[in-house]
């Protein structure tokens, strides 16, 4: 589900397990960019951020390149770190450092602002929504198995969130005026010149849908842990063919669910969306203002060879499953498909920090697919 439990390794340490990543222009302060990284699936009031891991946002400039994107070498990074939790306390102290020299300290559970940068971290209601069990049934049966009314698998669940809002004028200046950007969230352990990456997230469902089913091609191996350790902007030449084969097979599977072909193979036999999805980052254009429902709009424009019309990215309430399912199955040219779940437990707020108060439910069972 989105990026919750996205590989055996991160399931052993939920504090480094990124559940979701969102990036969008601020609906409250034009000229600001909002980045949200959620971690620790099924978090409780006794869940804490890791005090040894860095939570990082990375941005790079983009240009459109054929049916995909090309990124430039310039990078803007925002690093968030947390302290240990002293006995008898429940709040953590944290620091934020940006690559353009902004630095701030904060305490979890308390919104803060310094030098135009706004920060919030703490326990919140999980904003993701999806009928995970229906998606699994579809994957196993090879038939669309969604009902008109679905069940939100993460209903009333909580996660730990990091919300950072920054003015983006200096970022665009650093990118030589380019407003089309790539955004990635990751967790890593700093070890000298070679940090150990635990996880990274761009678009939702790349690992848990595109790469999860090992039965679709001959290699039949678990790729998600390997993929998590890769640099989103520099996939290894050795392993990229494995990712391509898995994504091609999964895309072909979804295209066949309605019995019609929406995506004829390219001349080399590849699916037309494979390279686009393996360029695994959220794509935003900061020349456009905030609008809901812009998820994948820029990517669709690239595939359709037309100018994009929105800021793209991903807003908290965007129905990513419906959007992705429709695009994969019928190319966005037929009926809108979906899982029958159209909103989160608590809709997002239009004001900072945008996420909603934690549910703190203690009576929720562990989902069956997690226990397997």
N, C-alpha and C positions, 0 to 999 in steps of 0.2 A: 504494500500500500504506500503510494508515493515513494518515500525513501525510508520508511520505517523498517527496521530489521533487514537491511539490504546487504546481507552476507553473513556467513557464520562468524567471522572475526568480530564485527562490530556488535553482534548479539551478546558477546561475552563482556562488553563494557558499554552499557547504554549511555554513559556520559559523553561518549565520542560518536554515538549513532545519530547522525543528522536525519531528522524525520522529514523536514521540508525546507525549502528555500524560496523566498519571495523577493522581488525587486520591482519597484515602481516609483514614478515621480510622486512627490508628496501631494495628496489632494488638499492639504491644508496650507502648505507653504510652497507656492510655485518657485522653481529654482532650486529645490531640494530633492535629493534622491534618498529613498528609503530602502534599506536592506534588512531583511529579517531571516535569521537562521534559527530554526527550532531543532532541539535535540532531546534525547532521553524519552523514548516512547513509553507511554503509560506512567509518566512521572507522578510522584506524590509530594506532599509537603516535606518528606524526608529525602528528596532527591536533590542532588547538588551538581553544579558544573565541576568538571575536572580541574584540579589545581596544578596539573602538570602539562596540560594540553593547551595549545593555542587554537582559538577559533578565528578563522581568517576569512575575510571577504576579498576577492580579487576582481579587478576590472581591467579590461583591455579594449583598445579601439578596434573597430571592425570595418571591413568593406565587403560588399556583396561580390561573390565570385561564383559565377555559374549558378548551380542549384544549391549552393551553400554559402559559407562566409570564409573570409581570410582575416586573421587577427594580426595586429601590429605588435612590435616588441615592447612598446611602452606599457607600463603597468602601474596601477594605483592599488595599494593594499591597505586594509584596515584590520588590525590585529586586536583581539580581545582576550584578556587573560584574567583568571580568577585566583583568589587566595584560598588557603585552606579554611575550614570552618571550625573555629574554636569550640571546645566543649561548652555546652549550655547555650549556644547561640543557633540561630537559624538563617542568618543573612550572611552572604559572602561579599567581600569587597572585590572590586574589579578595576581594571585599567583598559583604556582604549588608546591605541597609538596608530596614527595614519602615516602613510609614506610621504605626505606633504607637510608633516611637522605638527599636526594637531595631536594633543594628548589630554586625556581627562581621566579622572577617577570617579567611581560611582559605587553604590551599594545596591545589591539586588532588591527588587521590590519597590524601588524609589525612582521615579522618572527624574532625569537630570539634564541640564543644558550648560554648555560651556563653549564660548567662541562660535556660536551658531550651530554647533553639533549637539544633537539631542540623543539621549541614551536611555534604554530601559532593558533590564534583564530580570528574569524571574519565572515563576510558575504561572502558566496561563492555560485557558481552554484550548485544546488542540483544534486549530482552524481547518484541518483537512477534513474532507468528507468523501466517502466512497463505499460502495457495497463490494468489499473485498471478496467475500465468499462467492458472489455471482461472477466475479471476474475469474476466479479459480475454476468454477464450473465451466465457464466458456473455454478456458484454456484446456481443460481435460477432455471435454466432450467434442470440441471442434464446432460447436454451435453457439450462436448468440443466446445467452442464458440469463438475460436481464428482464426483470418485470417492470410494470408501470410504476410500482411502488417498491423501492428498494430499502435496505436496512443499512444505515450508516454504521460501519464497523467501529469507528472511533467516537461514536456518540458518547458524550460526557467524559471523554478521556482528557488528560492534561499532558502538557509537555513543558520543557524549559525553553524559554525564548531569549534571543538577543536581538534587540531592535536598535539599529543605528541609522540616524538621519543626518545627512551632511549636505551643505551647499555644493552644487556640482560645477560651478563656473570654473574653478581652478583645475578640476579634473579634465574638463574639456580643453582648457588651455594647455595642459600637460600633454593631451592627445592631439595637439596641433589643430584644434578646432573641430575634430571629428566628434559628432554627437551619437553615432551608432556605436554601441558598446556591448561587450560580452561581460557577464557577471557570473561568478562562481563562489560557492561557499565550501570551506573545507576545515577539517580538524587534523592537526599534526603535532608531533612531538619534536621540538627543536633539539638536534644533536649535532653540534658543530656545523659543518658546511653541508651536511646531508640530512635534512629533516626527514622524519618518518611520517608519511601521510597515512592516516587511518581511514579517512573517508573524504569524498568530495561530491558535491551535488550541483548540477546545473538544472536541466529540465526534470520534472517529476517522471517517475515510472520508467526511466531508462534502464535502471538495474532490475527493478522488481517486475517489469513486464518484458522489456526488450531483451534482457540478458539472462533471465532467471531460468528458462526452461532448457535444460541440458540435453533433452531428447531430440531436438530438432535438427541437429547436424552431427556428423560422425564423431567429432572429438568428444562430445558428451561430458564436458568437465564444468565444474563450478567456476564461473568467470568473475563473479561479482567482487570477491575479495581482491583479485588481481586488478580489476578495473578501478576499484577504489583507490589503489595506491598510485595510479597513473596521474601524471600532470595533465589536467584538462586541455592545456594548450600545446601539449607535445606527447601524443600517444607513441608508445614504443613501436618501432618498425617490426620487432619480433612478434609482438602479440596482437598488433592491429588486425592481421588477417583472421584471427580467432574471433575478435569482436565483430568484424564485418560479416563473417559467416553466420554468426548467431543472430545479428540484427536483420540481415537479409532473410533468413529463415522465418523469423518472427513476423516481419512485415508481410511476407508472402502468406503466412497463416492468417493474419487479420484481413488481408485483402480478399481471401477466399471465403470469409464467413457468410457473405450474402450471396455466394454463388456467381458473382460477376467480378470481372477484373477491372479495377479502377486505376491500377498502376502497372502498365506494361513495362517489362524489364528494359533497361538501357542496352545499348549495343554490346556492352561487355557482360551482360547477364545480371548486372547488379540492380537492386531496387532503387528507384530514383530518389528515395528519401534517406538511404543509408548514410551517405556522407554528411548530410544535414544533421541527422540525429547524433552521429558520432562527434560532431562539433558540439559537444555537450555543455552548453552554457545557456543561461537566459539571455535573450537578445532584446535590447532596449534602444530606443531613439529618444534622447533627451531633448530633442528639438520639439517634441510633441508633449502636450500636457496630459495629466492623469485622465484615464477613462477606464471604466470597468469593462470586463469582457474582451481584453486585448491579448490574452494569452495565445501565442502562436500566430498572431495576425501578420507579423513581419515574416515569419517563416513561410506562411502560406503565400504571401506576396512574392517571395523569391521563387517558390515552386511554380507560380502562375506567371512569372516574368512581368510583374506589374509593380508600380510604386506602392510602398506600404503607406498606411493612413493613420497609424496610431503609435503610441509609445511602446507597444509590445510589453515585454516583461511578464510579470505575474502578480496579480492582486490577490489578497487573501481569500476572497469569495469567488474567484474564477472557478468555473466548473471544469477542471482540467480533464477529468475522465471522459465526459461527454464530448469535449472538444477533440481530444486525441482519438477516441473511438470512431467518431464520425470521419475524421481525416484519414485514418488508417483503413477503414472498411470501404468507404465509398468516395474517398477523395474530397469530401465536403461538397459533393455535387448531388447528393440524394437527401433522404430524410435525416434529420438529426437523431443520432442514436445516443443512448445513455443508460445509466444504471438505476434510474428512478430515485436517486438521491441528489437533491438540487441545492443543498445549503448545509453549512456547518452547524454544530450544536448552538453556537452563538455567532450571529453575523458580525463581521468586522465593524469597527468604529471608524468614522470618517476623520477622527482626530487622533493625534499621537497619544499612546503608542500603537493604536490601531488594533492590536490584539485584545482579547477579552479576558475577564477575570476567571480564574481557575474554578473548575467544578468541585474538586476535592471529594469525589465520590469514592467510597471504600467498599462498595458492594458489587463492583463490576467483575465479572469472571474474565479469566485470560482467554482471548480468542482461540478457537480450536486450531487455526493454522499456525499459531505461534507455538503451541504445545507439541506439534508433530516433529 
